[in-house]
Amino acid sequence: MNIIFNKREIIVREDKCLKCLECLIVCPTGAIEEGKYIVEINKNKCVFCGRCEKTCKFNAISIIKLRFENFKITEVKKYEDIYINYNRCVGCLVCLKNCPFNAITTKNDKIDIIKDKCNLCGKCEEVCPSEAIKLR
């Protein structure tokens, strides 16, 4: 049996964050807040889109993407595609309701990804109860 799952983490480095708040402005989900000394990221709101990381001039924000497959852990620089296993999809629409980019629609009682809108952030994969969605 091939077990695959992705794990994402976001880190703000205290020694580099100058609290300029540029990241707060570009965050599409409002996950970044002004903290006492540095910005703070609400991991329940963050979709790991990477906008804050790209905007930070001080390299204070890092997104780490790990892939667990066949008992191996590898770091992923960028996801290239999204895959839907329609045999596993139960049509619950949890992914559609949680997609911050409105890139998921329904088609014949199943989900469909609008590739031009999808940011490959992984929120849909994270919330899918049937594990029908995988980033690659």
Backbone torsions as a table, in degrees:
resi	resn	phi	psi	omega
1	MET	NA	131.8	-178.1
2	ASN	-97.1	109.7	-180.0
3	ILE	-96.5	124.2	-179.5
4	ILE	-130.5	131.7	167.1
5	PHE	-156.0	155.2	-178.1
6	ASN	-110.7	144.6	178.0
7	LYS	-129.5	133.4	179.3
8	ARG	-121.3	144.8	177.5
9	GLU	-142.0	145.8	177.7
10	ILE	-124.4	136.7	-174.2
11	ILE	-129.6	136.1	171.8
12	VAL	-109.8	120.3	-179.0
13	ARG	-84.1	118.5	-178.1
14	GLU	-61.8	-32.5	-177.6
15	ASP	-76.7	-9.4	-178.6
16	LYS	-117.3	-23.4	-176.4
17	CYS	-73.7	122.6	177.8
18	LEU	-102.1	5.6	178.9
19	LYS	55.9	45.8	177.0
20	CYS	-75.6	-19.8	176.1
21	LEU	72.6	13.2	175.5
22	GLU	-62.4	-37.2	179.7
23	CYS	-64.8	-38.1	179.4
24	LEU	-60.4	-38.9	-177.8
25	ILE	-67.5	-37.9	-174.8
26	VAL	-89.4	-8.3	-177.5
27	CYS	-68.6	120.5	-177.2
28	PRO	-75.5	-14.3	-174.9
29	THR	-114.9	1.3	-179.0
30	GLY	70.0	28.0	-177.1
31	ALA	-80.5	-14.6	-177.0
32	ILE	-102.7	131.0	-179.7
33	GLU	-128.7	154.9	178.0
34	GLU	-76.8	119.4	176.9
35	GLY	-95.0	-175.9	-178.6
36	LYS	-65.9	-46.7	-177.7
37	TYR	-115.4	-29.8	179.7
38	ILE	-138.1	173.1	174.4
39	VAL	-74.8	150.9	178.9
40	GLU	-119.5	140.9	-177.7
41	ILE	-113.3	123.1	176.5
42	ASN	-81.2	106.8	-174.4
43	LYS	-70.1	-14.9	175.2
44	ASN	-77.5	-25.1	179.0
45	LYS	-96.9	-24.9	-175.6
46	CYS	-66.7	135.2	178.0
47	VAL	-111.5	8.4	175.6
48	PHE	57.0	39.7	-179.0
49	CYS	-74.8	-22.3	176.6
50	GLY	91.4	-0.8	-178.7
51	ARG	-62.3	-41.3	-179.9
52	CYS	-65.7	-41.5	-179.7
53	GLU	-62.8	-42.3	179.8
54	LYS	-69.9	-33.0	-176.6
55	THR	-77.5	-30.4	-174.6
56	CYS	-66.2	114.9	-179.0
57	LYS	-75.7	-11.7	-174.1
58	PHE	-108.2	5.7	-179.4
59	ASN	53.8	39.2	-178.5
60	ALA	-86.8	-17.3	-177.4
61	ILE	-112.4	130.1	178.3
62	SER	-130.0	133.7	173.0
63	ILE	-107.6	126.7	179.8
64	ILE	-111.5	127.7	179.4
65	LYS	-118.3	121.2	179.7
66	LEU	-116.2	143.7	178.0
67	ARG	-121.4	126.9	176.7
68	PHE	-104.8	115.7	-179.2
69	GLU	-149.1	132.2	-179.9
70	ASN	50.6	43.6	177.8
71	PHE	63.8	21.1	176.1
72	LYS	-119.0	144.0	176.7
73	ILE	-111.5	125.1	177.1
74	THR	-130.8	148.5	175.7
75	GLU	-87.1	135.0	-178.9
76	VAL	-106.7	124.0	178.3
77	LYS	-75.2	-43.3	-178.9
78	LYS	-154.3	134.7	173.9
79	TYR	-74.9	142.1	-176.0
80	GLU	-102.9	-27.4	-174.2
81	ASP	-157.2	166.5	177.2
82	ILE	-124.2	138.7	-176.2
83	TYR	-123.9	136.1	176.6
84	ILE	-115.1	123.8	174.0
85	ASN	-91.1	99.0	-175.0
86	TYR	-67.0	-20.6	176.1
87	ASN	-70.4	-26.0	179.4
88	ARG	-93.9	-24.7	-176.9
89	CYS	-64.5	125.5	-179.8
90	VAL	-101.3	1.3	177.4
91	GLY	72.8	26.7	-177.2
92	CYS	-75.9	-20.6	177.3
93	LEU	69.0	17.8	175.9
94	VAL	-61.9	-39.2	179.4
95	CYS	-64.0	-43.6	179.8
96	LEU	-59.8	-42.8	-178.4
97	LYS	-70.1	-23.5	-176.8
98	ASN	-103.8	-4.1	-178.8
99	CYS	-72.4	116.1	-178.0
100	PRO	-74.0	-10.2	-177.5
101	PHE	-110.1	7.5	-178.9
102	ASN	49.9	43.3	-176.6
103	ALA	-98.5	5.6	-178.5
104	ILE	-118.2	131.6	177.5
105	THR	-127.4	176.9	175.9
106	THR	-109.6	147.8	179.8
107	LYS	-150.3	115.9	-179.5
108	ASN	53.6	48.8	179.3
109	ASP	64.5	14.2	176.3
110	LYS	-128.0	165.6	179.7
111	ILE	-85.3	157.9	175.3
112	ASP	-139.9	139.2	-179.0
113	ILE	-98.5	129.3	173.7
114	ILE	-88.2	100.5	-171.4
115	LYS	-58.8	-35.0	-179.2
116	ASP	-67.6	-25.3	-179.9
117	LYS	-96.0	-22.0	-175.7
118	CYS	-70.4	129.3	179.9
119	ASN	-96.3	-2.1	-175.9
120	LEU	57.7	37.3	-178.6
121	CYS	-74.5	-27.9	176.4
122	GLY	94.0	2.8	-180.0
123	LYS	-61.1	-40.2	-179.4
124	CYS	-63.8	-41.7	178.2
125	GLU	-62.5	-40.9	-178.5
126	GLU	-63.1	-39.8	-174.1
127	VAL	-93.9	-10.7	-176.4
128	CYS	-65.9	114.5	-177.4
129	PRO	-71.4	-21.9	-178.7
130	SER	-100.6	4.4	179.7
131	GLU	53.7	42.2	-179.4
132	ALA	-86.8	-14.8	-176.3
133	ILE	-110.5	131.6	178.8
134	LYS	-136.0	135.8	171.9
135	LEU	-90.5	143.8	178.0
136	ARG	-130.8	NA	NA
